[in-house]
Amino acid sequence: MGTGTVLLVVLAVLAAGGVTGTLVRAGRREAEAEKVRLAEQVRVQALRSMEAVWSLGPLEFEEYVADLCRRDGCTEVRRVGAANDLGADVMGRLPDGRKIVVQCKRYAKHRTVGSPDLQKFNGTVRDEHGADVPLFVASCKFTKQARAFAARHGLVLLDVDLLGFWNSGTSLTSLLDLDIGRSGTNRKLAPDS
């Protein structure tokens, strides 16, 4: 073998080693990214379980609703709920630019949201917060009187059933047009035994 041939073989071996090292590092990065993606997927699936939703605390529930809004393309989304929040727990903009103001009630599944809660929300949501879309999200059912009040005053209600659909991937904008004031049920769910 000539010196030139030996030099080419050495260069080829070095190049192959460099390429192999680069591929190994890229493979490790991809494996780590896949591990992170799978962990996030497990977290999202767990939150999609309504049992997980019922186990959230009130502030966690508000952040969960804010995350669902962000997932569906809402912008400027922020959790604003606190003492003296005047009925607003989450605010933001829908993808079409309308301002959405959300009241969140994370109650046990066997409870209901009554008309007084909606009356308070209705009293501030437009005048105080400037809502184009007033949305009331509950982890339970609304009473018949609450649904009737919401229908008369143009409040959008997402009860536990619609929250389940939203949680499972149905977009918020497709849920906004549903009118549970004329459909759905106000029957309480049975508490766990």
C-alpha positions as semicolon CSV with decimal commas, in nm:
position;residue;x (nm);y (nm);z (nm)
1;M;0,000;0,000;0,000
2;G;0,123;0,340;-0,086
3;T;0,137;0,634;0,150
4;G;-0,154;0,796;-0,032
5;T;-0,369;0,487;0,007
6;V;-0,289;0,459;0,379
7;L;-0,371;0,826;0,422
8;L;-0,706;0,777;0,244
9;V;-0,789;0,475;0,461
10;V;-0,703;0,668;0,779
11;L;-0,913;0,964;0,664
12;A;-1,202;0,732;0,576
13;V;-1,185;0,566;0,919
14;L;-1,175;0,906;1,093
15;A;-1,465;1,034;0,884
16;A;-1,669;0,720;0,955
17;G;-1,596;0,756;1,326
18;G;-1,703;1,121;1,318
19;V;-2,024;1,039;1,137
20;T;-2,095;0,751;1,375
21;G;-2,039;0,976;1,678
22;T;-2,267;1,241;1,533
23;L;-2,537;0,983;1,462
24;V;-2,510;0,838;1,812
25;R;-2,544;1,184;1,970
26;A;-2,841;1,266;1,743
27;G;-3,002;0,934;1,835
28;R;-2,961;1,010;2,204
29;R;-3,116;1,355;2,158
30;E;-3,408;1,204;1,968
31;A;-3,457;0,937;2,234
32;E;-3,455;1,202;2,508
33;A;-3,701;1,418;2,313
34;E;-3,928;1,114;2,264
35;K;-3,910;1,040;2,636
36;V;-4,015;1,398;2,717
37;R;-4,295;1,384;2,457
38;L;-4,429;1,056;2,599
39;A;-4,422;1,194;2,955
40;E;-4,619;1,499;2,837
41;Q;-4,865;1,274;2,657
42;V;-4,920;1,073;2,976
43;R;-4,976;1,397;3,171
44;V;-5,230;1,521;2,915
45;Q;-5,413;1,186;2,912
46;A;-5,430;1,190;3,291
47;L;-5,583;1,537;3,288
48;R;-5,832;1,420;3,030
49;S;-5,973;1,183;3,285
50;M;-6,269;1,349;3,453
51;E;-6,168;1,183;3,778
52;A;-5,843;1,378;3,755
53;V;-6,042;1,695;3,689
54;W;-6,259;1,640;3,997
55;S;-5,945;1,591;4,206
56;L;-5,806;1,934;4,109
57;G;-5,826;2,218;4,358
58;P;-6,016;2,535;4,261
59;L;-5,704;2,725;4,144
60;E;-5,573;2,419;3,958
61;F;-5,912;2,387;3,788
62;E;-5,892;2,751;3,674
63;E;-5,543;2,692;3,531
64;Y;-5,666;2,372;3,365
65;V;-5,946;2,568;3,193
66;A;-5,694;2,835;3,089
67;D;-5,474;2,560;2,939
68;L;-5,770;2,425;2,740
69;C;-5,834;2,777;2,606
70;R;-5,468;2,808;2,501
71;R;-5,478;2,464;2,338
72;D;-5,770;2,579;2,124
73;G;-5,593;2,888;1,991
74;C;-5,707;3,152;2,240
75;T;-5,457;3,430;2,299
76;E;-5,379;3,662;2,590
77;V;-5,513;3,389;2,821
78;R;-5,451;3,450;3,189
79;R;-5,591;3,318;3,512
80;V;-5,722;3,614;3,711
81;G;-5,936;3,440;3,972
82;A;-5,880;3,537;4,333
83;A;-6,073;3,691;4,617
84;N;-6,279;3,982;4,485
85;D;-6,229;3,875;4,121
86;L;-6,579;4,001;4,034
87;G;-6,672;3,672;3,874
88;A;-6,379;3,635;3,636
89;D;-6,142;3,341;3,677
90;V;-5,991;3,326;3,326
91;M;-5,975;3,592;3,054
92;G;-5,845;3,587;2,702
93;R;-5,925;3,629;2,335
94;L;-6,085;3,370;2,111
95;P;-5,904;3,296;1,783
96;D;-6,143;3,542;1,610
97;G;-6,044;3,821;1,855
98;R;-6,355;3,830;2,075
99;K;-6,290;3,871;2,447
100;I;-6,383;3,567;2,654
101;V;-6,437;3,584;3,029
102;V;-6,470;3,254;3,214
103;Q;-6,613;3,172;3,554
104;C;-6,495;2,830;3,677
105;K;-6,669;2,614;3,936
106;R;-6,494;2,293;4,030
107;Y;-6,758;2,118;4,236
108;A;-6,800;1,751;4,320
109;K;-6,982;1,565;4,046
110;H;-7,298;1,516;4,256
111;R;-7,347;1,892;4,312
112;T;-7,516;2,143;4,083
113;V;-7,463;2,508;3,997
114;G;-7,772;2,715;4,062
115;S;-7,916;3,036;3,927
116;P;-7,764;3,263;4,202
117;D;-7,410;3,182;4,078
118;L;-7,509;3,273;3,724
119;Q;-7,684;3,591;3,839
120;K;-7,364;3,711;4,009
121;F;-7,158;3,628;3,701
122;N;-7,405;3,799;3,470
123;G;-7,397;4,112;3,686
124;T;-7,027;4,177;3,616
125;V;-6,916;3,983;3,312
126;R;-7,006;4,241;3,047
127;D;-7,009;4,576;3,229
128;E;-6,710;4,515;3,456
129;H;-6,499;4,285;3,237
130;G;-6,614;4,374;2,885
131;A;-6,685;4,017;2,778
132;D;-6,798;3,944;2,426
133;V;-6,839;3,579;2,523
134;P;-6,933;3,508;2,887
135;L;-6,851;3,143;2,959
136;F;-6,936;2,953;3,277
137;V;-6,753;2,619;3,311
138;A;-6,856;2,370;3,578
139;S;-6,739;2,022;3,671
140;C;-7,100;1,928;3,750
141;K;-7,451;1,998;3,619
142;F;-7,648;2,324;3,610
143;T;-7,997;2,339;3,760
144;K;-8,294;2,384;3,529
145;Q;-8,338;2,740;3,661
146;A;-7,971;2,818;3,598
147;R;-7,994;2,693;3,240
148;A;-8,306;2,900;3,179
149;F;-8,137;3,211;3,324
150;A;-7,831;3,156;3,105
151;A;-8,049;3,121;2,795
152;R;-8,232;3,447;2,870
153;H;-7,908;3,640;2,929
154;G;-7,683;3,495;2,662
155;L;-7,443;3,314;2,894
156;V;-7,257;3,014;2,755
157;L;-7,261;2,713;2,987
158;L;-7,024;2,417;2,975
159;D;-7,141;2,152;3,218
160;V;-6,961;1,832;3,312
161;D;-7,070;1,657;2,992
162;L;-6,948;1,932;2,759
163;L;-6,636;1,973;2,971
164;G;-6,569;1,605;2,907
165;F;-6,590;1,666;2,532
166;W;-6,368;1,975;2,558
167;N;-6,126;1,780;2,772
168;S;-6,113;1,504;2,509
169;G;-6,019;1,737;2,225
170;T;-6,339;1,901;2,099
171;S;-6,253;2,263;2,027
172;L;-6,391;2,542;2,242
173;T;-6,526;2,731;1,941
174;S;-6,740;2,433;1,840
175;L;-6,883;2,412;2,194
176;L;-6,971;2,782;2,218
177;D;-7,270;2,744;1,986
178;L;-7,436;2,469;2,188
179;D;-7,732;2,577;2,396
180;I;-7,774;2,358;2,701
181;G;-8,050;2,589;2,816
182;R;-8,279;2,398;2,581
183;S;-8,105;2,063;2,587
184;G;-7,903;1,851;2,822
185;T;-8,002;1,754;3,170
186;N;-7,986;1,905;3,513
187;R;-7,993;1,571;3,696
188;K;-7,716;1,537;3,949
189;L;-7,464;1,260;3,904
190;A;-7,453;1,004;4,182
191;P;-7,167;1,053;4,429
192;D;-6,905;0,781;4,455
193;S;-6,992;0,502;4,692
